[in-house]
Amino acid sequence: MKRFVVTGTDTGIGKTVFSAGLCAMLGARYWKPVQAGLPADSEVVAELAQAEIIPEAYRLKLPASPHQAAAEEGVTIDPDALHLPAFDDGVPLVIEGAGGLMVPLTREILFIDIFTRWKLPLILCARTTLGTINHTLLSLEAIRLRDIPLLGVAFLGDANEESEGIICEIGKVKRLGRLPQIAPLTPGRLAAVFAKTFDAKDFA
């Protein structure tokens, strides 16, 4: 079973829409282990990709860092409880992290620590606006320092050939494609645009 982790250089950059597009392309299940803020991202993916949703391990109301959202509800996130779902039917699984790599789940554990434990192929979503070069290269360095398998970078937003090119050149990373803003955002339009901008072979 193919399993992928989708994370980002920042929060609110569109990685949930990317995850939905990837689920639709691959016919994959979707799992967001820790949801902080409602409505949940899984609802967006269910609507846009008609994907099978695996319930969150932690579903928190406050749109904040998971450690803070959990504290507000008197919950402590147990990293050891974040077990990878196991299926034997061959259906791929797309796992979306919360925010960026360094988001704290507790005061001691960051999401990147969980990704390091899982050792699954990671897709880094990066916005194309100003500041993306620094944020993306720092994220790539953190990923490699922890020996996390890196599939490539997916850019999100308007085309910025110079930024995208220099990130891939300096970061020595595969450019998976770029997902532009889609309006109106519908399942059909997302699937059509995703198929044009990404190659399913890169996720085989």
Residue pairs with C-beta under 8 A, 6 or more apart in sequence:
1 87
1 88
1 89
1 90
1 91
1 92
1 93
2 26
2 28
2 92
2 93
2 203
2 204
3 84
3 92
3 93
3 95
3 120
3 121
4 22
4 92
4 93
4 94
4 95
4 120
4 121
4 122
4 123
4 151
4 203
5 95
5 96
5 97
5 115
5 118
5 120
5 121
5 122
5 123
6 15
6 18
6 19
6 22
6 94
6 95
6 96
6 97
6 122
6 123
6 125
7 15
7 96
7 97
7 100
7 101
7 111
7 115
7 122
7 123
7 124
7 125
7 139
8 15
8 97
8 99
8 100
8 124
8 125
8 126
9 100
9 124
9 125
9 126
9 127
9 132
9 135
9 136
9 139
10 99
10 100
10 127
10 135
11 98
11 99
11 100
11 103
13 125
13 126
13 127
13 156
13 157
14 125
14 127
14 156
14 157
14 179
15 96
15 125
15 156
16 41
16 44
16 45
16 96
17 44
17 48
17 156
17 179
17 182
17 185
17 190
18 123
18 125
18 154
18 156
18 179
19 30
19 41
19 45
19 94
19 96
20 30
20 44
20 45
20 48
20 49
20 51
20 190
21 48
21 49
21 179
21 190
21 191
21 193
21 194
21 198
22 28
22 94
22 123
22 194
22 198
22 203
23 29
23 30
23 45
23 49
23 51
23 94
24 48
24 49
24 50
24 51
24 187
24 190
24 191
24 194
25 191
25 194
25 195
25 198
25 200
25 203
26 92
26 94
26 200
26 203
27 91
27 92
28 51
28 91
28 92
28 93
28 94
29 51
29 52
29 53
29 54
29 85
29 87
29 91
29 92
29 93
29 94
30 42
30 45
30 46
30 49
30 51
30 52
30 53
30 54
30 93
30 94
30 96
31 53
31 54
31 56
31 85
31 93
31 94
31 95
31 96
32 40
32 41
32 42
32 56
32 95
32 96
32 97
32 98
33 56
33 57
33 58
33 82
33 95
33 97
33 114
34 56
34 57
34 58
34 60
34 66
34 77
34 82
34 97
34 98
34 105
34 111
35 41
35 42
35 56
35 58
35 59
35 60
35 98
36 60
36 62
36 63
36 64
36 65
36 66
36 69
36 70
36 98
37 60
37 61
37 62
37 63
37 64
37 69
38 59
38 61
38 63
40 56
40 59
41 96
42 53
42 55
42 56
45 51
45 53
45 96
46 53
47 187
48 185
48 186
48 187
48 190
49 187
49 190
50 187
51 94
52 91
54 85
54 93
57 81
57 82
58 66
58 70
58 75
58 77
60 66
60 69
60 70
60 72
60 73
60 75
61 69
61 72
61 73
62 68
62 69
62 72
62 73
63 69
64 72
65 99
65 103
65 104
66 77
66 98
66 103
66 104
66 105
66 111
67 77
67 104
67 105
67 106
67 107
70 76
70 77
70 105
70 106
76 106
77 105
77 106
77 109
79 105
79 106
79 109
79 113
79 114
82 114
84 95
84 118
84 120
85 93
87 93
92 203
95 120
97 103
97 111
97 115
98 111
99 111
100 111
100 139
101 110
101 111
101 112
101 115
101 139
101 142
101 143
102 110
102 111
102 112
102 142
103 110
103 111
104 110
104 111
105 111
105 114
112 142
112 143
112 146
112 148
115 122
115 143
115 146
115 148
116 146
116 147
116 148
119 147
119 148
119 149
120 149
121 149
121 150
121 151
122 143
122 148
122 149
122 150
122 151
123 151
123 152
123 153
123 154
123 176
124 136
124 139
124 140
124 143
124 150
124 152
124 153
124 154
124 173
125 153
125 154
125 155
125 156
126 132
126 135
126 136
126 139
126 153
126 154
126 155
126 156
126 167
127 155
127 156
127 157
128 155
128 156
128 157
128 158
128 159
128 160
128 163
128 164
128 178
129 157
129 158
129 160
132 160
132 163
132 167
133 163
133 166
133 167
136 153
136 167
136 171
137 167
137 170
137 171
140 150
140 153
140 171
140 173
143 150
144 150
150 173
151 174
151 176
151 202
151 203
152 173
152 174
152 175
152 176
152 202
153 167
153 168
153 171
153 173
153 174
153 175
153 176
154 176
154 177
154 178
154 179
154 198
155 164
155 175
155 177
155 178
155 179
156 178
156 179
157 178
157 180
157 181
158 180
158 181
159 178
159 180
164 175
164 178
167 173
168 174
168 175
174 202
176 198
176 199
176 202
177 197
177 198
177 199
177 202
178 197
179 193
179 194
179 197
179 198
180 193
180 197
182 189
182 190
182 193
